[in-house]
Amino acid sequence: MLVIGIESSCDETGVALVQNVGSAVPRLLSHALHSQIEMHQAYGGVVPELASRDHIRRVLPLARQVLQDSGRSLAEVDVVAYTRGPGLAGALLVGAGAACALGAALGKPVLGVHHLEGHLLSPFLSTDPPEFPFVALLVSGGHTQLMRVDGVGQYELLGETIDDAAGEAFDKSAKLLGLGYPGGPQLARLAEFGDPAAFELPRPLLHSGNLDFSFAGLKTAVWTQVRKLGSNVCEQDRAHLAASTQAAIVEVLLKKSLKALKQTGLKRLVVAGGVGANRSLRSQLDEACRRRGVRVHYPELALCTDNGAMIALAGAMRLQAGRAQARCDYAFDVKPRWDLASV
C-alpha cells in the first residue's frame, strides 16, 4: 500500500510518500518540505492568512517532486493522508482540500490524521525505531505533553501544559531578548556562549507532584530580567540570560519525563516535536536515561519539525493497525483544536 501524506498545519508545507508492506514499519520513499520562515520573519511570527496562501502555492509542486523523486506515479497511490488538526484553521483547510480533491480525482480513499500523532510516531522512521509501550514527550511550539503509548491509537495523557508550551517559552523569551523569528533555535545558539547559572529563573510546577507543565511564569521572569538589564545590555549578558532560560526549560522537561518513566515503570522514552531537536535537551536526557537503563528515541533531525513524512507514516500505521478506515466520500472538516487522547 502506497500512502501520500500532506502536512499544512502551520508554516511548513510537507508532502511525502510511504510504502506499507505487511506488518513491517512503513518505509519512507521520499519527502519534500517548504518552510515559510523567511516569509514570516518580517512580522516576527506566523501570519495565518499568509501561511494559508503559501500552502496553496506549494502543495501541488511538492507532490509532483515527491512522486518524481520516488519514481512512482499518482496512479500507484492507494491512500491520501492529510493533517486534519490541530493547527491553524485556514492552513489546515488548504491541505484537507487538496488531499480530498486529489483523492476524488484518483478515485482513492482519504484519511485525516492528527498532527501530534504524526510527531509521536515519527521516530519509527529513524535508524533506531522504538518499540511499544513507551512514554512520549511531545514538545513543540504549541504543545507540551507527556503520554503513555501502548500502541497505535492507544494513548493515555499523563500531563500537559496549563498555559504556554515549551516552544512558546523559547520563542517568546527569544523575542524579549531581541532575537529574530523563529526565536527558539536562535536562543539555543546564543545560549552556547552563556552561563546557565548566571540568572536565577523559576522552574514552574517542578515540584507540583503531578506531570503538568507551566511556562508562562518563566516568560514573565525573563521579561523582568530584561527590564533590569536595560536597553544597553551587553551581548554577554544576553547570552547568559539565554543560557539560563534554556536551562530552566530543559530541567523541567527532563525531570517531568523521568518522573513519568518512574510512574509508569516503562524503560523507553520517545521525544518528538520541534523542541526535541534542542541539543541541550537531547544530551541531558541521553545521560540521565543512560544512568537509569532507559532507551531514548528521537526522530531524525530533518523530521523534528512539521513534515509530510510523519503524516503519511501515521496514516499508514493507523490503517495497518486497523485503527482507522480511509473513506471515499471526500467531504472534509478540520479540527484546529483536537485532543490526541481522544483519537
C-alpha positions as CSV (number, residue, x, y, z in Angstrom):
1,M,0.0,0.0,0.0
2,L,1.3,3.4,-1.0
3,V,0.3,6.4,1.1
4,I,0.9,10.0,0.2
5,G,0.8,12.5,3.1
6,I,0.1,16.2,3.1
7,E,1.0,18.5,6.1
8,S,-0.1,22.1,6.2
9,S,-1.0,22.8,9.9
10,C,1.1,25.9,10.3
11,D,4.1,27.4,8.5
12,E,5.6,24.4,6.7
13,T,4.2,22.6,3.7
14,G,5.2,19.0,3.6
15,V,4.4,16.1,1.2
16,A,5.8,12.6,1.5
17,L,5.3,9.1,0.2
18,V,5.5,5.9,2.4
19,Q,5.0,2.3,1.5
20,N,3.2,-0.1,3.8
21,V,4.2,-3.8,3.4
22,G,2.7,-6.4,5.6
23,S,3.3,-5.9,9.4
24,A,6.6,-4.1,9.0
25,V,7.0,-0.4,9.8
26,P,6.1,1.6,6.7
27,R,9.1,2.7,4.6
28,L,9.7,6.3,3.6
29,L,10.2,6.6,-0.1
30,S,10.6,10.3,-0.5
31,H,9.6,13.6,1.1
32,A,9.7,17.3,0.3
33,L,9.3,20.3,2.6
34,H,8.9,24.1,2.1
35,S,9.4,26.3,5.1
36,Q,7.8,29.7,5.3
37,I,10.3,31.1,7.9
38,E,11.7,33.7,5.5
39,M,8.3,35.0,4.7
40,H,7.2,35.4,8.3
41,Q,10.4,36.9,9.6
42,A,9.4,40.4,8.7
43,Y,6.4,40.1,11.0
44,G,8.1,38.4,13.9
45,G,5.8,35.4,13.8
46,V,3.4,33.4,11.7
47,V,0.7,35.4,9.9
48,P,-2.1,32.8,9.4
49,E,-3.5,34.4,6.1
50,L,-0.1,34.5,4.5
51,A,0.6,30.9,5.7
52,S,-2.6,29.6,4.0
53,R,-1.9,31.4,0.7
54,D,1.6,30.0,0.6
55,H,0.4,26.4,1.2
56,I,-1.9,26.8,-1.8
57,R,1.1,27.7,-4.0
58,R,3.4,24.9,-2.6
59,V,1.4,21.7,-2.1
60,L,1.0,20.5,-5.7
61,P,4.6,21.3,-6.8
62,L,5.8,19.4,-3.7
63,A,3.6,16.5,-4.5
64,R,5.0,16.3,-8.1
65,Q,8.5,16.5,-6.7
66,V,7.9,13.6,-4.2
67,L,6.4,11.4,-6.9
68,Q,9.3,12.2,-9.3
69,D,11.9,11.5,-6.6
70,S,10.4,8.2,-5.6
71,G,9.9,7.0,-9.2
72,R,6.2,6.4,-8.6
73,S,3.1,7.8,-10.3
74,L,-0.2,9.2,-9.0
75,A,-2.0,6.1,-10.3
76,E,0.0,3.9,-7.9
77,V,-1.1,5.9,-4.8
78,D,-3.6,3.9,-2.7
79,V,-4.5,6.4,0.1
80,V,-4.2,10.2,0.5
81,A,-3.5,11.2,4.1
82,Y,-3.6,14.8,5.4
83,T,-3.4,16.7,8.6
84,R,-6.9,17.3,10.0
85,G,-5.7,19.1,13.1
86,P,-4.7,20.6,15.4
87,G,-3.3,23.8,13.8
88,L,-4.3,27.0,12.0
89,A,-7.8,26.6,10.6
90,G,-7.1,28.2,7.2
91,A,-3.8,26.3,6.8
92,L,-5.5,23.0,7.6
93,L,-8.3,23.7,5.1
94,V,-5.7,24.0,2.3
95,G,-4.2,20.6,3.0
96,A,-7.5,18.9,3.6
97,G,-9.0,20.4,0.4
98,A,-6.0,19.5,-1.7
99,A,-6.0,15.9,-0.3
100,C,-9.7,15.3,-0.8
101,A,-9.6,16.8,-4.3
102,L,-6.7,14.6,-5.2
103,G,-8.5,11.5,-3.7
104,A,-11.6,12.3,-5.7
105,A,-9.6,12.8,-8.9
106,L,-7.9,9.4,-8.4
107,G,-10.9,7.6,-7.0
108,K,-8.8,6.7,-4.0
109,P,-9.7,7.0,-0.3
110,V,-8.5,9.8,2.0
111,L,-7.7,9.8,5.7
112,G,-7.4,12.7,8.2
113,V,-4.5,12.4,10.6
114,H,-3.8,14.0,14.0
115,H,-0.8,16.3,13.7
116,L,0.6,15.2,17.1
117,E,0.2,11.6,16.4
118,G,2.4,12.2,13.4
119,H,5.1,13.7,15.7
120,L,4.6,10.9,18.2
121,L,5.2,8.1,15.6
122,S,7.9,9.9,13.6
123,P,10.8,8.2,15.5
124,F,9.6,4.9,13.8
125,L,11.2,6.4,10.6
126,S,14.6,6.7,12.3
127,T,17.5,4.3,12.2
128,D,16.8,3.4,15.9
129,P,13.0,3.0,16.0
130,P,11.2,2.4,19.3
131,E,9.0,-0.5,20.4
132,F,5.7,-0.2,22.2
133,P,5.0,0.6,25.0
134,F,6.8,3.8,25.8
135,V,6.5,7.2,27.4
136,A,6.3,10.1,24.8
137,L,7.4,13.6,25.5
138,L,5.8,15.8,22.8
139,V,7.4,19.2,22.8
140,S,6.7,21.8,20.1
141,G,5.7,25.5,19.6
142,G,2.1,24.8,20.6
143,H,2.1,21.6,22.6
144,T,3.9,20.1,25.6
145,Q,2.6,16.7,26.7
146,L,3.6,13.5,28.3
147,M,1.8,10.4,27.0
148,R,1.8,6.7,27.8
149,V,1.8,4.9,24.4
150,D,0.8,1.3,24.3
151,G,0.3,1.0,20.6
152,V,-1.0,2.9,17.6
153,G,-4.1,4.8,18.8
154,Q,-3.6,3.7,22.4
155,Y,-2.6,6.9,24.1
156,E,-3.0,8.0,27.8
157,L,-2.4,11.6,28.7
158,L,-0.1,11.8,31.7
159,G,0.5,15.5,31.8
160,E,0.3,18.7,29.7
161,T,1.0,22.4,29.8
162,I,-1.6,24.5,31.5
163,D,-0.5,27.7,29.7
164,D,2.5,28.3,27.4
165,A,4.2,25.3,25.7
166,A,7.9,24.8,25.9
167,G,8.4,26.0,22.3
168,E,6.4,29.2,23.1
169,A,8.6,29.8,26.1
170,F,11.7,29.5,23.9
171,D,10.2,31.8,21.2
172,K,8.7,34.4,23.5
173,S,11.9,34.6,25.6
174,A,13.9,35.0,22.4
175,K,11.7,37.9,21.3
176,L,12.3,39.6,24.7
177,L,16.0,39.2,24.1
178,G,15.7,40.9,20.8
179,L,16.3,37.8,18.7
180,G,14.6,37.2,15.4
181,Y,12.0,34.7,14.3
182,P,12.0,31.7,14.7
183,G,13.3,32.5,18.2
184,G,13.8,29.1,19.8
185,P,16.7,28.0,17.6
186,Q,18.3,31.4,17.9
187,L,18.1,31.4,21.6
188,A,19.6,27.9,21.8
189,R,22.6,29.1,19.6
190,L,23.1,32.2,21.8
191,A,22.9,30.0,24.9
192,E,26.0,28.2,23.9
193,F,28.0,31.3,24.8
194,G,26.4,31.9,28.2
195,D,26.5,30.6,31.7
196,P,23.2,28.7,32.5
197,A,23.6,29.5,36.2
198,A,24.1,33.3,35.7
199,F,20.4,34.1,36.3
200,E,18.2,32.5,38.9
201,L,15.0,31.7,37.0
202,P,11.9,29.7,38.2
203,R,11.2,26.1,37.3
204,P,7.3,26.3,37.3
205,L,5.5,23.2,38.6
206,L,8.8,21.3,39.0
207,H,7.7,20.1,42.4
208,S,3.9,20.1,41.8
209,G,3.5,16.4,42.4
210,N,1.9,15.9,39.0
211,L,3.2,15.7,35.4
212,D,1.7,19.0,34.2
213,F,3.8,21.9,32.9
214,S,3.7,25.7,33.1
215,F,6.0,28.1,31.3
216,A,4.1,31.4,31.4
217,G,5.8,32.3,34.8
218,L,9.2,31.7,33.3
219,K,8.5,34.0,30.4
220,T,7.5,36.7,32.9
221,A,10.7,36.2,34.9
222,V,12.8,36.6,31.7
223,W,10.9,39.8,30.9
224,T,11.7,41.1,34.4
225,Q,15.4,40.3,33.9
226,V,15.4,42.0,30.5
227,R,14.0,45.2,32.1
228,K,16.6,45.1,34.8
229,L,19.4,44.8,32.3
230,G,18.1,47.8,30.4
231,S,18.4,48.8,26.7
232,N,22.2,48.9,26.8
233,V,22.6,45.2,27.8
234,C,25.9,43.7,26.6
235,E,26.0,40.7,24.3
236,Q,27.5,38.5,27.1
237,D,24.6,39.2,29.5
238,R,22.1,38.4,26.7
239,A,24.0,35.1,26.2
240,H,23.9,34.4,30.0
241,L,20.1,35.0,30.1
242,A,19.6,32.9,27.0
243,A,21.5,30.0,28.7
244,S,19.7,30.4,32.0
245,T,16.3,30.4,30.2
246,Q,17.2,27.2,28.2
247,A,18.5,25.6,31.4
248,A,15.2,26.2,33.2
249,I,13.1,24.8,30.3
250,V,15.3,21.8,29.9
251,E,15.4,21.0,33.6
252,V,11.6,20.9,33.8
253,L,11.2,18.8,30.7
254,L,13.9,16.4,31.9
255,K,12.6,15.9,35.4
256,K,9.0,15.6,34.4
257,S,10.0,12.9,31.8
258,L,12.0,11.0,34.4
259,K,9.1,11.1,36.8
260,A,6.7,9.8,34.1
261,L,9.1,6.9,33.4
262,K,9.2,6.1,37.1
263,Q,5.4,6.4,37.5
264,T,4.7,4.1,34.6
265,G,7.6,1.7,35.1
266,L,8.5,1.9,31.4
267,K,12.0,1.8,30.1
268,R,11.6,3.6,26.8
269,L,11.2,7.3,26.1
270,V,10.3,8.9,22.8
271,V,11.0,12.6,22.3
272,A,9.3,14.3,19.4
273,G,8.3,17.8,18.1
274,G,10.4,20.8,17.2
275,V,11.9,21.3,20.6
276,G,13.1,17.7,20.5
277,A,15.9,18.9,18.3
278,N,17.4,21.0,21.1
279,R,20.9,19.8,21.7
280,S,20.9,20.6,25.4
281,L,17.7,18.7,25.9
282,R,18.9,15.7,24.0
283,S,22.3,15.5,25.8
284,Q,20.8,15.8,29.2
285,L,18.1,13.2,28.5
286,D,20.6,10.8,27.0
287,E,22.8,11.0,30.1
288,A,20.0,10.8,32.6
289,C,18.3,7.9,30.9
290,R,21.6,6.0,30.3
291,R,22.1,6.1,34.1
292,R,18.6,4.6,34.6
293,G,18.8,2.0,31.9
294,V,16.2,3.7,29.8
295,R,16.3,3.8,26.0
296,V,15.6,7.2,24.4
297,H,14.4,7.5,20.8
298,Y,14.2,10.7,18.6
299,P,13.1,11.3,15.1
300,E,15.8,12.2,12.6
301,L,16.7,15.9,12.9
302,A,15.2,16.6,9.5
303,L,11.8,15.2,10.7
304,C,11.6,17.0,14.0
305,T,9.8,20.0,12.6
306,D,6.4,19.6,10.8
307,N,6.7,17.5,7.7
308,G,4.7,15.3,5.4
309,A,6.6,12.1,6.2
310,M,5.1,11.9,9.7
311,I,1.6,12.4,8.4
312,A,2.0,9.7,5.7
313,L,3.5,7.4,8.3
314,A,0.8,8.0,10.9
315,G,-1.9,7.3,8.3
316,A,-0.2,4.1,7.1
317,M,0.4,2.8,10.7
318,R,-3.2,3.5,11.7
319,L,-4.5,1.6,8.6
320,Q,-2.0,-1.2,9.3
321,A,-3.2,-1.5,12.9
322,G,-6.9,-1.4,12.0
323,R,-7.3,1.9,13.9
324,A,-8.7,3.8,11.0
325,Q,-10.7,3.4,7.8
326,A,-9.9,5.6,4.8
327,R,-13.1,6.9,3.2
328,C,-14.2,7.9,-0.3
329,D,-17.0,10.5,0.3
330,Y,-14.5,13.4,0.1
331,A,-16.4,15.7,2.4
332,F,-14.0,17.1,4.9
333,D,-13.6,19.2,8.0
334,V,-10.7,20.3,10.1
335,K,-10.1,20.4,13.9
336,P,-7.9,23.4,14.9
337,R,-8.2,22.0,18.5
338,W,-8.1,18.2,18.8
339,D,-7.2,16.2,21.9
340,L,-4.8,13.4,21.0
341,A,-6.0,11.1,23.8
342,S,-9.4,11.1,22.0
343,V,-8.1,9.7,18.7
